[in-house]
Amino acid sequence: MPFEKEEKVNQFWKENKIFEKSVEKEAPKGDYVFYDGPPFITGTPHYATLLPSIAKDVIPRYFTMKGYRVERIWGWDCHGLPAENKVEEELGLKNKNDIENLGVEKFVQACREYVDTGSKKWEWYIEKIGRWVDMKRAYKTMDLEFMESVIWAFKELYEKGLLYEGYRTSLHCPRCATPLSKFEITMDAGCYREVEDQSLVVEFEGENGLYLLAWTTTPWTLPGNMALAVGKNIKYLVVESEGKDYLIAKERLEEFFKEKDFKIKKEIKGKEIEGLKYKPLFDVIEKEESLFKVRLGDFVTLEEGTGIVHIAPNFGEDDFNLAKKEGLPLIELMDENGVYNENAKEFKGLYFKEAGKKVLEKISSQIFLKDKYLHSYPFCYRCETELIHKTQKDWYLDVDKVRKKMIESNKKINWVPDYFKEGRFLYNLENAPDWCLSRSRYWGSPLPVWKCKENEEHIKVLGSIKEMEELSGKKVEDLHRPEIDKVTFSCDVCKGKMERVPDVLDCWFESGSMPFAQFHYPFKKEEELKNRFPADFIIEYTGQLRGWFYYLHLLSNSLFDSIAFKNVIVTGVLAGDDGRKMSKSFGNYPDPARVIEEYGGDALRMYFMSSPIMVGGDTSILEEDIKDSLRKNVLLLSNVLRFYNLFKEEDVSFKKEINSKNILDRWIIARLNQTIKEIKESLESYNTPPACKAITSFIDDLSTWYIRRSRERFKKGEEDALETAGEILETFSRAAAPLMPFLTEQIWQEVTGNNFKDGDKSVHLSSYPDFKEEKIDKKLLRDMEKVREIASQALSIRAKEGIKVRQPLSTLKTPSLKMEKDLIDILKDEVNVKEILFEKGEEIYLDTKITPQLKREGEVREITRVIQDMRKKEGLSLEERINLFYQGEEMEEILKEWGDHFREEAGIEKIEKKEISDFPKKRETSKGLLVIEKCSPTTKRRESS
């Protein structure tokens, strides 16, 4: 089984430190830099993490063999909501209040213990897929040195004027009590769900008895209403119905008045009613001149609703932006848990869902229409709570200040596939909002901002442990809460007490900082960063266009005026075998451990690396395709090796020029050089599917054409065939090594005669082979392809007529072609015809008439096949000779006429007539009975011939 053989290879690598030697060996071309997007430290690897992990091995292996030094260090993501939610679940905590009651110190310690148990299962999977990476020196985002580099970056950005504290609206989880970035919402398709909400059309009583109809699907936001918005050039109608005058967009009239009697009184444009006053629904917000007026908003659409939008600056992004533009006050109405505060007066203490019910009761007489509304709504990707839009004060990175720089530097990056460069990634750069960096949570790198208790405008941002120790006079050994919260000092302006803002940083700030934080830059290894930044290569799935790729790009441009990576592969999304998201609850994907053990790492690698998913396409995992990858790559190539080992000489040497004149040797050498060229061009352009296609195609050609057509040459000990096959296998093992590291190691070890004996020798410590353009005989390749096409068509005719290939035929007529005699001989032998005639025309013709002589030749071939099959079942090698006993008159006739043929073809020493009807191992044919026995003493077939 492939897995057992791969285990032997893994053992060889580990015992002899082959990976370490590959990093330490001479690297004439210098460093090639690879960044690994760190996975979260707990959990079990699945296909969506194994896929990029394989690519993270393929590319570094290739460039290592090309003469580069490729250091590969593992990293672990430790902080953030993933860990916090798991710990809350384990401790039975329901919200932040429960955490505070437990104690921040105990909670953070529980988080530390949770991530410190980093699953050993990762190491098993990573080893079994053949990925080489240093996990012993892995960095963790929770390490003190990593965290210090992170706060250094925050201070750098602050001093560059790129950070600010201010109000913005973002999606907020009331259960986790923290804002979430847009990426956190869009990273998982499951974050949005179809939900049914209560929708209302509310009557806002305006001046002169005109009622403005505004539509909302979030009644709980109505206590925060401060304005109504209309479109500047949208046409509105004043409609009389049931004794009232209503204002509604002209295009939405039919939708809301189709079941009512009405009369149109007037048509006006939105700009004509700007400034129109109306009465507030509640006495929550104190009246002032700027409030409760109609405002113009360019976000107002006619796709749904009434064309009039209710504006609550606390609870909507468009609402907040309009309020900011119009100078409306921002009044905090709700706490971080989604509960209305004292400013909300009669709604104080109500969770937003409960507040919505009270709203419906209070304004029942002002509800024009009430209905159910089905729409897509965001949920927290960790705790699955409904999210709300909430305006709050946080720390932000001002993206506008670096947007132009990011867009320009993106032009320097090689994206695979390239359409992401000017497509989704560019769109993200052009439209990304300011980045909310602060999280009102516990387990993460601290927001390194201190404020004066006497005057909050007195702010200090610290970017190192040394600064903290000098100002506080305390030893700082942990940057986590609550230890970091104990760092206090005097304000250098008013001598008040400076305390840290209790927030932690968005964990994506840490992920974006990994290029320098993993080295503890700038506190250590300042020169190291120069050599290892930017990265030559990174890879992740399309979701990271708004995630890791974006944050790397944003921080590197903001901090270093540089790109973070030169080449990036963007994989598609991997779904389960039913097309849905892969999920344990769905049971829609095969167990990864079982698949690896059943099919091996090489088969899985070739399956993934050949998939369209490697060039951004989405696909589903199919076990049958993994099995097919095993068959056409691993098993087929293993068979070639096994066949070669039957005939190879004990002492072999390589790196010499092959000068065989045999047309099959010349052809396979041309195919090898062509294949190496295709692999190199593909891997150097970070496009793995064509490289895999070239490998699979070559294996098929090597096995089903070259080896099969050369069998007799091997049996006869033809030196050119043996030398060519050995050179081909040795060179091809190096060419395919980055993609199939296990089998190529086995091939290289056996073909070179090292046989895993010398621990300083490995295919992965050798150099990548060069192709020779002059060896790619394009005419020969075309001619051989044509021969195979003709042969395929002729064999199809045979199959249709029910004539076995072993039955010789007289003539094959084919369109006129110019080709070497050796190629014609190959075609004759492949199709099993006596003569080939070249004639004008487009179709081939096979004479299927069987003469008595042709029939006899077919019978001889059939008997030869039976004898060979008997040899195989007896476990006899091709070199061991046999005695043949027969019974039957027709058999006697054939064996006498064709005796020399059988002796040569089937390795027969003696042919003798004998009564064998009672022999247990006899074989019955249409011409008689046969039995074989091994010669004793064994006579070596090649010696006798």
Secondary structure, DSSP 8 states (H G I E B T S, - for coil): -HHHHHHHHHHHHHHTTHHHHHHHS--TT-B--B-----BSSS---HHHHHHHHHHHHHHHHHHHTT-B---EEEEB--SHHHHHHHHHHHT--SHHHHHHH-HHHHHHHHHHHHHT--THHHHHHHHTT---EEEEEEETTSHHHHHHHHHHHHHHHHTT-EEEEEEEEEEETTTTEE--HHHHHSSGGGEEEEEEEEEEEEEEBGGGEEEEEEES-GGGGGG--EEEE-TT-EEEEEEETTEEEEEEGGGHHHHHTTS--EEEEEEEGGGGTT-BB--SSSSS---TTSSEEEE-TT--SSSS-SEEEE-TTS-HHHHHHHHHHT------B-TTSBB-GGGGGGTT-BHHHHHHHHHHHTGGGEEEEEEEEEEEEB-TTT--B-EEEEEEEEEE-THHHHHHHHHHHTTSEEESTHHHHTHHHHHHHH---EE-EES-SSS-B--EEEESS-TT-EEE--SHHHHHHHH-S-----STTTGGG--EE-TTT--EEEE---EE-HHHHHHHHHHHTTTTTTS-HHHHHHS-SBSBEEEEGGGGTTHHHHHHHHHHHHHSS-SBSEEEEE--EE-TTSSB--TTTT-S--HHHHHHHH-HHHHHHHHHTSGGGGT--EE--HHHHHHHIIIIIIHHHHHHHHHHHH--SS---S-------HHHHHHHHHHHHHHHHHHHHHHTT-HHHHHHHHHHHHHHIIIIIIHHTHHHHHTT-HHHHHHHHHHHHHHHHHHTTTSHHHHHHHHHHHHT-TT--TT--GGGS------GGG--HHHHHHHHHHHHHHHHHHHHHHHHT--TTS-EEEEEEE-----HHHHHHHHHHHTEEEEEEESSSS-EE-----HHHHHHHHHHHHHHHHHHHHHHTT--TTB-EEEEEE-HHHHHHHHHSHHHHHHHTTEEEEEE---TT-TT-EEETTEEEEEEE-SS--BHHHH-
